[in-house]
Amino acid sequence: MEKDQHEQEVTKEQVHNEEKDTENEEKDANDVREESKEDNIDEIKAKLEGKMKELEELNNRFLRLQADFLNYKKRVEKEKESIYAYASEELICQVLPVIDNLERALDSVNDRQKEDSFYKGVEMVYKQLLDILKKSGLEEIKAIGEKFDPNLHHGVAQEESSEHEEDTIIEVYQKGYKLKDKVIRPSMVKISK
């Protein structure tokens, strides 16, 4: 009986030890699961931070590209406006010598011939041509009596003059013209000293 009792105690002890082992194994398994969950959370947080940085970089890149595109668009519009504004410049520059010749022809006529119908016809053509060019933006540069401005005038001669202040334009050899705000031909002038 003692033997049976002893065997029962040993068996109880073994069962108790096995239960403890099972409990320890469960604790260890729970600890492993907790550590695994924490590792997973840390890993997910790291991935999330990486994706957030990547998103921020992509967003910044997008904003730079958008700004570059807007700048490009403005530049193209400005170039296009400039092309339209000055498209007629080359043609007008080719017509300016014709205007000069018409002016010379009209100036060479004496007072008696100015009543002639031929003179009046040439004068009408000259005025009509000037009106068309003015509508396109052509403007004569004022010169006689003005202060010399190297941006508008081309000085080709100087003359001592007691009647005029120094650097005053006293004679125009060739009229100058601006197309809108751009000087396409400066006035050739004589300047007082």
Biotite code that builds the C-alpha atoms (Angstrom):
import biotite.structure as struc

atoms = struc.array([
    struc.Atom([0.000, 0.000, 0.000], chain_id="A", res_id=1, res_name="MET", atom_name="CA", element="C"),
    struc.Atom([2.795, 2.186, 0.794], chain_id="A", res_id=2, res_name="GLU", atom_name="CA", element="C"),
    struc.Atom([4.114, 1.445, -2.594], chain_id="A", res_id=3, res_name="LYS", atom_name="CA", element="C"),
    struc.Atom([0.824, 2.442, -4.135], chain_id="A", res_id=4, res_name="ASP", atom_name="CA", element="C"),
    struc.Atom([0.724, 5.569, -2.105], chain_id="A", res_id=5, res_name="GLN", atom_name="CA", element="C"),
    struc.Atom([4.235, 6.414, -3.043], chain_id="A", res_id=6, res_name="HIS", atom_name="CA", element="C"),
    struc.Atom([3.419, 5.809, -6.699], chain_id="A", res_id=7, res_name="GLU", atom_name="CA", element="C"),
    struc.Atom([0.361, 8.029, -6.386], chain_id="A", res_id=8, res_name="GLN", atom_name="CA", element="C"),
    struc.Atom([2.449, 10.801, -4.814], chain_id="A", res_id=9, res_name="GLU", atom_name="CA", element="C"),
    struc.Atom([5.055, 10.456, -7.531], chain_id="A", res_id=10, res_name="VAL", atom_name="CA", element="C"),
    struc.Atom([2.312, 10.503, -10.115], chain_id="A", res_id=11, res_name="THR", atom_name="CA", element="C"),
    struc.Atom([0.739, 13.542, -8.474], chain_id="A", res_id=12, res_name="LYS", atom_name="CA", element="C"),
    struc.Atom([4.108, 15.228, -8.406], chain_id="A", res_id=13, res_name="GLU", atom_name="CA", element="C"),
    struc.Atom([4.697, 14.354, -12.042], chain_id="A", res_id=14, res_name="GLN", atom_name="CA", element="C"),
    struc.Atom([1.255, 15.689, -12.958], chain_id="A", res_id=15, res_name="VAL", atom_name="CA", element="C"),
    struc.Atom([1.950, 18.820, -10.957], chain_id="A", res_id=16, res_name="HIS", atom_name="CA", element="C"),
    struc.Atom([5.327, 19.240, -12.632], chain_id="A", res_id=17, res_name="ASN", atom_name="CA", element="C"),
    struc.Atom([3.787, 18.629, -16.019], chain_id="A", res_id=18, res_name="GLU", atom_name="CA", element="C"),
    struc.Atom([1.119, 21.234, -15.254], chain_id="A", res_id=19, res_name="GLU", atom_name="CA", element="C"),
    struc.Atom([3.844, 23.705, -14.253], chain_id="A", res_id=20, res_name="LYS", atom_name="CA", element="C"),
    struc.Atom([5.779, 22.851, -17.395], chain_id="A", res_id=21, res_name="ASP", atom_name="CA", element="C"),
    struc.Atom([2.634, 23.374, -19.444], chain_id="A", res_id=22, res_name="THR", atom_name="CA", element="C"),
    struc.Atom([1.995, 26.676, -17.696], chain_id="A", res_id=23, res_name="GLU", atom_name="CA", element="C"),
    struc.Atom([5.615, 27.734, -18.280], chain_id="A", res_id=24, res_name="ASN", atom_name="CA", element="C"),
    struc.Atom([5.391, 26.685, -21.917], chain_id="A", res_id=25, res_name="GLU", atom_name="CA", element="C"),
    struc.Atom([2.159, 28.669, -22.284], chain_id="A", res_id=26, res_name="GLU", atom_name="CA", element="C"),
    struc.Atom([3.819, 31.685, -20.621], chain_id="A", res_id=27, res_name="LYS", atom_name="CA", element="C"),
    struc.Atom([6.813, 31.295, -22.895], chain_id="A", res_id=28, res_name="ASP", atom_name="CA", element="C"),
    struc.Atom([4.507, 30.965, -25.900], chain_id="A", res_id=29, res_name="ALA", atom_name="CA", element="C"),
    struc.Atom([2.571, 34.062, -24.789], chain_id="A", res_id=30, res_name="ASN", atom_name="CA", element="C"),
    struc.Atom([5.835, 35.935, -24.253], chain_id="A", res_id=31, res_name="ASP", atom_name="CA", element="C"),
    struc.Atom([6.991, 34.883, -27.716], chain_id="A", res_id=32, res_name="VAL", atom_name="CA", element="C"),
    struc.Atom([3.644, 35.958, -29.184], chain_id="A", res_id=33, res_name="ARG", atom_name="CA", element="C"),
    struc.Atom([3.876, 39.323, -27.390], chain_id="A", res_id=34, res_name="GLU", atom_name="CA", element="C"),
    struc.Atom([7.442, 39.817, -28.593], chain_id="A", res_id=35, res_name="GLU", atom_name="CA", element="C"),
    struc.Atom([6.386, 38.748, -32.056], chain_id="A", res_id=36, res_name="SER", atom_name="CA", element="C"),
    struc.Atom([3.466, 41.215, -31.966], chain_id="A", res_id=37, res_name="LYS", atom_name="CA", element="C"),
    struc.Atom([5.796, 44.011, -30.800], chain_id="A", res_id=38, res_name="GLU", atom_name="CA", element="C"),
    struc.Atom([8.285, 43.094, -33.535], chain_id="A", res_id=39, res_name="ASP", atom_name="CA", element="C"),
    struc.Atom([5.448, 43.119, -36.091], chain_id="A", res_id=40, res_name="ASN", atom_name="CA", element="C"),
    struc.Atom([4.212, 46.491, -34.820], chain_id="A", res_id=41, res_name="ILE", atom_name="CA", element="C"),
    struc.Atom([7.745, 47.932, -34.966], chain_id="A", res_id=42, res_name="ASP", atom_name="CA", element="C"),
    struc.Atom([8.192, 46.506, -38.451], chain_id="A", res_id=43, res_name="GLU", atom_name="CA", element="C"),
    struc.Atom([4.846, 47.941, -39.604], chain_id="A", res_id=44, res_name="ILE", atom_name="CA", element="C"),
    struc.Atom([5.705, 51.337, -38.052], chain_id="A", res_id=45, res_name="LYS", atom_name="CA", element="C"),
    struc.Atom([9.043, 51.343, -39.880], chain_id="A", res_id=46, res_name="ALA", atom_name="CA", element="C"),
    struc.Atom([7.336, 50.478, -43.166], chain_id="A", res_id=47, res_name="LYS", atom_name="CA", element="C"),
    struc.Atom([4.717, 53.188, -42.556], chain_id="A", res_id=48, res_name="LEU", atom_name="CA", element="C"),
    struc.Atom([7.406, 55.800, -41.856], chain_id="A", res_id=49, res_name="GLU", atom_name="CA", element="C"),
    struc.Atom([9.218, 54.736, -45.013], chain_id="A", res_id=50, res_name="GLY", atom_name="CA", element="C"),
    struc.Atom([6.053, 55.059, -47.061], chain_id="A", res_id=51, res_name="LYS", atom_name="CA", element="C"),
    struc.Atom([5.293, 58.468, -45.495], chain_id="A", res_id=52, res_name="MET", atom_name="CA", element="C"),
    struc.Atom([8.782, 59.720, -46.448], chain_id="A", res_id=53, res_name="LYS", atom_name="CA", element="C"),
    struc.Atom([8.355, 58.324, -49.960], chain_id="A", res_id=54, res_name="GLU", atom_name="CA", element="C"),
    struc.Atom([4.946, 60.026, -50.237], chain_id="A", res_id=55, res_name="LEU", atom_name="CA", element="C"),
    struc.Atom([6.413, 63.335, -49.036], chain_id="A", res_id=56, res_name="GLU", atom_name="CA", element="C"),
    struc.Atom([9.262, 63.078, -51.583], chain_id="A", res_id=57, res_name="GLU", atom_name="CA", element="C"),
    struc.Atom([6.807, 62.311, -54.368], chain_id="A", res_id=58, res_name="LEU", atom_name="CA", element="C"),
    struc.Atom([4.587, 65.204, -53.296], chain_id="A", res_id=59, res_name="ASN", atom_name="CA", element="C"),
    struc.Atom([7.555, 67.616, -53.279], chain_id="A", res_id=60, res_name="ASN", atom_name="CA", element="C"),
    struc.Atom([8.611, 66.336, -56.702], chain_id="A", res_id=61, res_name="ARG", atom_name="CA", element="C"),
    struc.Atom([5.085, 66.837, -57.989], chain_id="A", res_id=62, res_name="PHE", atom_name="CA", element="C"),
    struc.Atom([4.991, 70.415, -56.651], chain_id="A", res_id=63, res_name="LEU", atom_name="CA", element="C"),
    struc.Atom([8.345, 71.223, -58.294], chain_id="A", res_id=64, res_name="ARG", atom_name="CA", element="C"),
    struc.Atom([7.174, 69.763, -61.591], chain_id="A", res_id=65, res_name="LEU", atom_name="CA", element="C"),
    struc.Atom([3.956, 71.738, -61.378], chain_id="A", res_id=66, res_name="GLN", atom_name="CA", element="C"),
    struc.Atom([5.884, 74.970, -60.695], chain_id="A", res_id=67, res_name="ALA", atom_name="CA", element="C"),
    struc.Atom([8.268, 74.230, -63.582], chain_id="A", res_id=68, res_name="ASP", atom_name="CA", element="C"),
    struc.Atom([5.327, 73.617, -65.889], chain_id="A", res_id=69, res_name="PHE", atom_name="CA", element="C"),
    struc.Atom([3.634, 76.879, -64.859], chain_id="A", res_id=70, res_name="LEU", atom_name="CA", element="C"),
    struc.Atom([6.879, 78.790, -65.450], chain_id="A", res_id=71, res_name="ASN", atom_name="CA", element="C"),
    struc.Atom([7.266, 77.105, -68.845], chain_id="A", res_id=72, res_name="TYR", atom_name="CA", element="C"),
    struc.Atom([3.682, 77.968, -69.744], chain_id="A", res_id=73, res_name="LYS", atom_name="CA", element="C"),
    struc.Atom([4.179, 81.644, -68.775], chain_id="A", res_id=74, res_name="LYS", atom_name="CA", element="C"),
    struc.Atom([7.425, 81.812, -70.751], chain_id="A", res_id=75, res_name="ARG", atom_name="CA", element="C"),
    struc.Atom([5.788, 80.332, -73.855], chain_id="A", res_id=76, res_name="VAL", atom_name="CA", element="C"),
    struc.Atom([2.854, 82.764, -73.569], chain_id="A", res_id=77, res_name="GLU", atom_name="CA", element="C"),
    struc.Atom([5.262, 85.688, -73.244], chain_id="A", res_id=78, res_name="LYS", atom_name="CA", element="C"),
    struc.Atom([7.263, 84.519, -76.278], chain_id="A", res_id=79, res_name="GLU", atom_name="CA", element="C"),
    struc.Atom([4.055, 84.046, -78.238], chain_id="A", res_id=80, res_name="LYS", atom_name="CA", element="C"),
    struc.Atom([2.856, 87.561, -77.374], chain_id="A", res_id=81, res_name="GLU", atom_name="CA", element="C"),
    struc.Atom([6.247, 88.941, -78.377], chain_id="A", res_id=82, res_name="SER", atom_name="CA", element="C"),
    struc.Atom([6.103, 87.124, -81.713], chain_id="A", res_id=83, res_name="ILE", atom_name="CA", element="C"),
    struc.Atom([2.639, 88.491, -82.420], chain_id="A", res_id=84, res_name="TYR", atom_name="CA", element="C"),
    struc.Atom([3.581, 91.995, -81.306], chain_id="A", res_id=85, res_name="ALA", atom_name="CA", element="C"),
    struc.Atom([6.691, 92.207, -83.448], chain_id="A", res_id=86, res_name="TYR", atom_name="CA", element="C"),
    struc.Atom([5.746, 89.921, -86.340], chain_id="A", res_id=87, res_name="ALA", atom_name="CA", element="C"),
    struc.Atom([5.384, 92.897, -88.653], chain_id="A", res_id=88, res_name="SER", atom_name="CA", element="C"),
    struc.Atom([8.764, 94.408, -87.675], chain_id="A", res_id=89, res_name="GLU", atom_name="CA", element="C"),
    struc.Atom([10.711, 92.963, -90.601], chain_id="A", res_id=90, res_name="GLU", atom_name="CA", element="C"),
    struc.Atom([8.118, 94.078, -93.140], chain_id="A", res_id=91, res_name="LEU", atom_name="CA", element="C"),
    struc.Atom([7.905, 97.573, -91.630], chain_id="A", res_id=92, res_name="ILE", atom_name="CA", element="C"),
    struc.Atom([11.717, 97.883, -91.700], chain_id="A", res_id=93, res_name="CYS", atom_name="CA", element="C"),
    struc.Atom([11.631, 97.060, -95.410], chain_id="A", res_id=94, res_name="GLN", atom_name="CA", element="C"),
    struc.Atom([8.912, 99.694, -96.009], chain_id="A", res_id=95, res_name="VAL", atom_name="CA", element="C"),
    struc.Atom([10.729, 102.511, -94.141], chain_id="A", res_id=96, res_name="LEU", atom_name="CA", element="C"),
    struc.Atom([13.051, 103.363, -97.097], chain_id="A", res_id=97, res_name="PRO", atom_name="CA", element="C"),
    struc.Atom([9.954, 103.648, -99.304], chain_id="A", res_id=98, res_name="VAL", atom_name="CA", element="C"),
    struc.Atom([8.466, 106.138, -96.832], chain_id="A", res_id=99, res_name="ILE", atom_name="CA", element="C"),
    struc.Atom([11.781, 108.056, -96.822], chain_id="A", res_id=100, res_name="ASP", atom_name="CA", element="C"),
    struc.Atom([11.711, 108.244, -100.629], chain_id="A", res_id=101, res_name="ASN", atom_name="CA", element="C"),
    struc.Atom([8.080, 109.397, -100.685], chain_id="A", res_id=102, res_name="LEU", atom_name="CA", element="C"),
    struc.Atom([8.959, 112.144, -98.166], chain_id="A", res_id=103, res_name="GLU", atom_name="CA", element="C"),
    struc.Atom([11.936, 113.242, -100.298], chain_id="A", res_id=104, res_name="ARG", atom_name="CA", element="C"),
    struc.Atom([9.736, 113.308, -103.398], chain_id="A", res_id=105, res_name="ALA", atom_name="CA", element="C"),
    struc.Atom([7.080, 115.372, -101.622], chain_id="A", res_id=106, res_name="LEU", atom_name="CA", element="C"),
    struc.Atom([9.699, 117.774, -100.184], chain_id="A", res_id=107, res_name="ASP", atom_name="CA", element="C"),
    struc.Atom([11.374, 118.308, -103.585], chain_id="A", res_id=108, res_name="SER", atom_name="CA", element="C"),
    struc.Atom([8.255, 119.830, -105.151], chain_id="A", res_id=109, res_name="VAL", atom_name="CA", element="C"),
    struc.Atom([7.929, 123.636, -105.264], chain_id="A", res_id=110, res_name="ASN", atom_name="CA", element="C"),
    struc.Atom([4.798, 125.445, -104.029], chain_id="A", res_id=111, res_name="ASP", atom_name="CA", element="C"),
    struc.Atom([3.318, 125.875, -107.535], chain_id="A", res_id=112, res_name="ARG", atom_name="CA", element="C"),
    struc.Atom([3.501, 122.095, -108.218], chain_id="A", res_id=113, res_name="GLN", atom_name="CA", element="C"),
    struc.Atom([1.765, 121.243, -104.912], chain_id="A", res_id=114, res_name="LYS", atom_name="CA", element="C"),
    struc.Atom([-1.571, 122.106, -106.509], chain_id="A", res_id=115, res_name="GLU", atom_name="CA", element="C"),
    struc.Atom([-0.992, 119.445, -109.169], chain_id="A", res_id=116, res_name="ASP", atom_name="CA", element="C"),
    struc.Atom([-3.233, 116.366, -108.940], chain_id="A", res_id=117, res_name="SER", atom_name="CA", element="C"),
    struc.Atom([-0.231, 114.047, -109.279], chain_id="A", res_id=118, res_name="PHE", atom_name="CA", element="C"),
    struc.Atom([1.371, 115.586, -106.180], chain_id="A", res_id=119, res_name="TYR", atom_name="CA", element="C"),
    struc.Atom([-1.907, 115.320, -104.257], chain_id="A", res_id=120, res_name="LYS", atom_name="CA", element="C"),
    struc.Atom([-2.252, 111.652, -105.259], chain_id="A", res_id=121, res_name="GLY", atom_name="CA", element="C"),
    struc.Atom([1.271, 110.809, -104.072], chain_id="A", res_id=122, res_name="VAL", atom_name="CA", element="C"),
    struc.Atom([0.606, 112.709, -100.836], chain_id="A", res_id=123, res_name="GLU", atom_name="CA", element="C"),
    struc.Atom([-2.607, 110.710, -100.274], chain_id="A", res_id=124, res_name="MET", atom_name="CA", element="C"),
    struc.Atom([-0.742, 107.410, -100.802], chain_id="A", res_id=125, res_name="VAL", atom_name="CA", element="C"),
    struc.Atom([1.978, 108.556, -98.386], chain_id="A", res_id=126, res_name="TYR", atom_name="CA", element="C"),
    struc.Atom([-0.551, 109.493, -95.672], chain_id="A", res_id=127, res_name="LYS", atom_name="CA", element="C"),
    struc.Atom([-2.516, 106.282, -96.181], chain_id="A", res_id=128, res_name="GLN", atom_name="CA", element="C"),
    struc.Atom([0.658, 104.183, -95.856], chain_id="A", res_id=129, res_name="LEU", atom_name="CA", element="C"),
    struc.Atom([1.615, 106.035, -92.651], chain_id="A", res_id=130, res_name="LEU", atom_name="CA", element="C"),
    struc.Atom([-1.873, 105.486, -91.190], chain_id="A", res_id=131, res_name="ASP", atom_name="CA", element="C"),
    struc.Atom([-1.669, 101.750, -91.869], chain_id="A", res_id=132, res_name="ILE", atom_name="CA", element="C"),
    struc.Atom([1.756, 101.540, -90.231], chain_id="A", res_id=133, res_name="LEU", atom_name="CA", element="C"),
    struc.Atom([0.603, 103.595, -87.230], chain_id="A", res_id=134, res_name="LYS", atom_name="CA", element="C"),
    struc.Atom([-2.260, 101.138, -86.698], chain_id="A", res_id=135, res_name="LYS", atom_name="CA", element="C"),
    struc.Atom([0.382, 98.371, -86.604], chain_id="A", res_id=136, res_name="SER", atom_name="CA", element="C"),
    struc.Atom([2.180, 100.231, -83.795], chain_id="A", res_id=137, res_name="GLY", atom_name="CA", element="C"),
    struc.Atom([4.715, 102.335, -85.736], chain_id="A", res_id=138, res_name="LEU", atom_name="CA", element="C"),
    struc.Atom([5.555, 105.662, -84.134], chain_id="A", res_id=139, res_name="GLU", atom_name="CA", element="C"),
    struc.Atom([7.946, 108.367, -85.293], chain_id="A", res_id=140, res_name="GLU", atom_name="CA", element="C"),
    struc.Atom([10.661, 109.293, -82.790], chain_id="A", res_id=141, res_name="ILE", atom_name="CA", element="C"),
    struc.Atom([10.527, 113.007, -81.992], chain_id="A", res_id=142, res_name="LYS", atom_name="CA", element="C"),
    struc.Atom([13.900, 114.611, -82.598], chain_id="A", res_id=143, res_name="ALA", atom_name="CA", element="C"),
    struc.Atom([14.070, 118.341, -83.523], chain_id="A", res_id=144, res_name="ILE", atom_name="CA", element="C"),
    struc.Atom([14.519, 120.441, -80.366], chain_id="A", res_id=145, res_name="GLY", atom_name="CA", element="C"),
    struc.Atom([14.740, 117.356, -78.119], chain_id="A", res_id=146, res_name="GLU", atom_name="CA", element="C"),
    struc.Atom([17.659, 116.419, -75.871], chain_id="A", res_id=147, res_name="LYS", atom_name="CA", element="C"),
    struc.Atom([19.954, 113.841, -77.464], chain_id="A", res_id=148, res_name="PHE", atom_name="CA", element="C"),
    struc.Atom([19.170, 110.326, -76.216], chain_id="A", res_id=149, res_name="ASP", atom_name="CA", element="C"),
    struc.Atom([21.548, 107.612, -77.469], chain_id="A", res_id=150, res_name="PRO", atom_name="CA", element="C"),
    struc.Atom([18.750, 105.039, -77.052], chain_id="A", res_id=151, res_name="ASN", atom_name="CA", element="C"),
    struc.Atom([16.592, 106.899, -79.602], chain_id="A", res_id=152, res_name="LEU", atom_name="CA", element="C"),
    struc.Atom([19.002, 108.970, -81.679], chain_id="A", res_id=153, res_name="HIS", atom_name="CA", element="C"),
    struc.Atom([22.141, 108.314, -83.676], chain_id="A", res_id=154, res_name="HIS", atom_name="CA", element="C"),
    struc.Atom([24.368, 111.377, -83.627], chain_id="A", res_id=155, res_name="GLY", atom_name="CA", element="C"),
    struc.Atom([26.278, 111.752, -86.907], chain_id="A", res_id=156, res_name="VAL", atom_name="CA", element="C"),
    struc.Atom([27.341, 115.404, -86.656], chain_id="A", res_id=157, res_name="ALA", atom_name="CA", element="C"),
    struc.Atom([27.863, 118.214, -84.144], chain_id="A", res_id=158, res_name="GLN", atom_name="CA", element="C"),
    struc.Atom([27.681, 121.940, -84.662], chain_id="A", res_id=159, res_name="GLU", atom_name="CA", element="C"),
    struc.Atom([28.454, 124.960, -82.498], chain_id="A", res_id=160, res_name="GLU", atom_name="CA", element="C"),
    struc.Atom([25.206, 126.773, -81.771], chain_id="A", res_id=161, res_name="SER", atom_name="CA", element="C"),
    struc.Atom([24.483, 129.768, -79.590], chain_id="A", res_id=162, res_name="SER", atom_name="CA", element="C"),
    struc.Atom([20.716, 129.421, -80.207], chain_id="A", res_id=163, res_name="GLU", atom_name="CA", element="C"),
    struc.Atom([20.400, 125.933, -78.674], chain_id="A", res_id=164, res_name="HIS", atom_name="CA", element="C"),
    struc.Atom([21.454, 124.302, -75.431], chain_id="A", res_id=165, res_name="GLU", atom_name="CA", element="C"),
    struc.Atom([24.230, 121.731, -75.535], chain_id="A", res_id=166, res_name="GLU", atom_name="CA", element="C"),
    struc.Atom([23.178, 118.224, -76.705], chain_id="A", res_id=167, res_name="ASP", atom_name="CA", element="C"),
    struc.Atom([20.016, 119.535, -78.364], chain_id="A", res_id=168, res_name="THR", atom_name="CA", element="C"),
    struc.Atom([19.066, 118.063, -81.726], chain_id="A", res_id=169, res_name="ILE", atom_name="CA", element="C"),
    struc.Atom([19.139, 120.790, -84.372], chain_id="A", res_id=170, res_name="ILE", atom_name="CA", element="C"),
    struc.Atom([18.718, 118.789, -87.579], chain_id="A", res_id=171, res_name="GLU", atom_name="CA", element="C"),
    struc.Atom([17.369, 115.372, -88.617], chain_id="A", res_id=172, res_name="VAL", atom_name="CA", element="C"),
    struc.Atom([19.004, 113.562, -91.519], chain_id="A", res_id=173, res_name="TYR", atom_name="CA", element="C"),
    struc.Atom([16.788, 110.486, -91.318], chain_id="A", res_id=174, res_name="GLN", atom_name="CA", element="C"),
    struc.Atom([13.663, 109.976, -89.215], chain_id="A", res_id=175, res_name="LYS", atom_name="CA", element="C"),
    struc.Atom([13.711, 107.299, -86.565], chain_id="A", res_id=176, res_name="GLY", atom_name="CA", element="C"),
    struc.Atom([10.854, 104.972, -85.682], chain_id="A", res_id=177, res_name="TYR", atom_name="CA", element="C"),
    struc.Atom([9.657, 102.800, -82.811], chain_id="A", res_id=178, res_name="LYS", atom_name="CA", element="C"),
    struc.Atom([7.425, 99.763, -83.149], chain_id="A", res_id=179, res_name="LEU", atom_name="CA", element="C"),
    struc.Atom([5.381, 99.743, -79.961], chain_id="A", res_id=180, res_name="LYS", atom_name="CA", element="C"),
    struc.Atom([8.138, 100.184, -77.329], chain_id="A", res_id=181, res_name="ASP", atom_name="CA", element="C"),
    struc.Atom([11.051, 98.901, -79.416], chain_id="A", res_id=182, res_name="LYS", atom_name="CA", element="C"),
    struc.Atom([13.299, 101.222, -81.435], chain_id="A", res_id=183, res_name="VAL", atom_name="CA", element="C"),
    struc.Atom([13.543, 99.701, -84.906], chain_id="A", res_id=184, res_name="ILE", atom_name="CA", element="C"),
    struc.Atom([15.507, 102.599, -86.417], chain_id="A", res_id=185, res_name="ARG", atom_name="CA", element="C"),
    struc.Atom([17.113, 105.439, -84.461], chain_id="A", res_id=186, res_name="PRO", atom_name="CA", element="C"),
    struc.Atom([16.951, 109.000, -85.829], chain_id="A", res_id=187, res_name="SER", atom_name="CA", element="C"),
    struc.Atom([20.126, 110.162, -87.556], chain_id="A", res_id=188, res_name="MET", atom_name="CA", element="C"),
    struc.Atom([20.695, 113.657, -86.159], chain_id="A", res_id=189, res_name="VAL", atom_name="CA", element="C"),
    struc.Atom([22.980, 116.678, -85.850], chain_id="A", res_id=190, res_name="LYS", atom_name="CA", element="C"),
    struc.Atom([23.608, 117.796, -82.260], chain_id="A", res_id=191, res_name="ILE", atom_name="CA", element="C"),
    struc.Atom([24.501, 121.228, -80.899], chain_id="A", res_id=192, res_name="SER", atom_name="CA", element="C"),
    struc.Atom([27.696, 121.695, -78.892], chain_id="A", res_id=193, res_name="LYS", atom_name="CA", element="C"),
])
